Amino acid sequence: MKSAWTLAIGLAVFTLTGCQSMSRDPLQTVDHVNLERFMGDWYVIASIPTFIEKDAYNAVESYELEDDGRIGTTFTFRAGGFDGREKRYTPTGFVTDRQSNAVWGMQFIWPFKAEYLVTYLSEDYGVTVISRNKRDYVWIMARTPQIPAATYQALVDRVKAQGYDVSQLREVPQSWPGTDGG
């Protein structure tokens, strides 16, 4: 009986290892993120959303560099519409690659950290793309609630080139006083 279990476990490990080798190449992150410049508010322009943000409006991710090097994060949005109930989540970011500062773990619940890769960042720190090697979630974010259509399309094309199914992208409605959307 022991040998049957050993065989079953061995086959399971082999199968899982085989599946891992068939996965896509790791995503390329940006060369370097100046963390101080990256901190602040980022409007979520579009995403392949997680379950908590599927009906998000006015989604904003805010970062604050803490003294110990962690990234205090506040993610807020209105659920279901511009007048929907405000939702607020406060995960903590941990920079895991101090050479580039472009690879983070984002922790919503201890001890689990979600992969968070800065795969695009404009030179002026005005727009960014946050990706995951699994190609399951992605976020296009900007310092402003709206971006030019050509910029948006270029970012969608970039996400598609990373291997994402861009048909799953959802533009996040943004409407703020004093902007074109509000």
N, C-alpha and C positions, 0 to 999 in steps of 0.2 A: 504494500500500500504506500509505503514511504517513497518508493521509486516512481510511482504514478504521480504523486504530488510534486516531486522533484522535476519530473518531465513536464508537467503542466506549468509549473512556475518558469522553468527554462524556456518553454515555448512562448509564454506570455512576455517574458523579458526580451526574447529575440524579436517577437512581433513588434513590441513597442520601440525597440532600438531601430528596427527596419523602418518604422513609420517616421522616426525622428530624422533618419538620413534622407528621407524623401522630402523633408520640409524645405521651404524656400530659403534662399540665402539670407543672412542677417541684413537688416536695413543699415544703411550708411547714415550716421549722425553728422551733424555739423562739426567742423573742426574744433570750435571753441565757443562757449557761451560765457559772456561776462555776466555773472550772476546779479551784480548790482543793477546793471542796465535791464536785465530780464524781469526784475521784480516789478510789481505794480499790477494794474488791471489789464486783463485781456478779454475782449468780447469774443464769444464763441460764434463764429460766422457760419460754420457748418461742421457736422460731425457724422460719423457712424456711431450712433449713441449707445451708451450703456443703458440698461433697463431703467435706471433712475432718472435719466434725462430724455427719454423718448418724446415727451410732450413739453419740452422746455421752451420758454419764451424769455427774452432778455437775459440770456445766460452769460455770466461773467465769472472768470476764474481770476482770483487775486493771489499774488505771491508776496511773501515778506521773508527776507533773509534773517534768520534768528542768530543770536550770538554764538550758538554751538554749531552753526553750519547747516542746521536743518532748514527746510523751507516751510514756513507756516502758510497754509493754503486755505482759502475760503472760496467755495463754489456756490454761487447763488443763482436762482432763476425763479421765474413764475411758472407754476404748473398749469398747463392746459390753455393758457391765454394770457394776454397782457394784464388782465385784472385777476388772474389766478392767485392762489395762495403762494406766498414766497417760501421756497425751499432753500435750506442752507446746509452745506456739508463742509466739514473742516478736516480734511485729511492732512497728513504731514508728508512732505517730500524729503527724500534723502538722496543727495548726490552720490552716486556709486562709482563714477569715473571722474576723479578729480583732475585728470589731465585735460579733458574736454569740457567738463561740467554739463555734458549733453545727455548723459544717461542717469536717470533717476529711478528710484523706487517710490511709488506713491502709496502710502499706507492709510487705508480707511479703517481697517480693523486689525489689531495686533494678533498675530505676528505676520500677517500677509502683506506683501508689498507688490503692487501692480507695476509692471514695466511701463516706463514713460521715457520715450526717446525724442529728443529735439532733432528732427530730420530736416527741417528747413527753418531758417531765421534770416529775414532780410537784413541787409547791412545797417539799416537805420533802426532796427529792432521794432519795426512797425507791424510785421506779420510773421506768423510762425506756423509750423505744422508739427503736431505731436503725434507720434505713431507708436505702433507695437509690432514686434516681429511676428506675432501670430496673425497680423493683418485682420484683426477682429474689430478693433476700434481705432478711430483717428479723429483728430480735432484740427480744424483750420481756425486760427484765432488772429485777432488784430487789436491794435490799440484803440481803434475807432469802431463804432457799431456797424458801419457799412464800409465796404471797400469797392473800388471800381470793378466793373464787370470783367474787364480784361485781366485784372489781377486775380480775381476769383477763379476764372477759367484756367489761368496758368497754374494755380495751386491745385485745382482739381486734376489737371493733367499730370502734375507731379505726383499726386496721391495715386493715380491710376498706374503710373510708371513704377511705383513702389509695389504693385501687385494687389492693390485693393480693388474690390468690386464697387466702383463709384456709383452704381445704381442704388446703393444703400445709403449714400450720403444724404443727409437731411439739412437743408438750410435752416438755421435757427432764426426765427423772427426776432428782430431787434427794433424797438421803438422807444426812443428817449427824447425828452424835451430838448429842443434846440438842435435836433438832427433831422435829416431828411425823412427818417422813419417815424418821427414823433411830433 
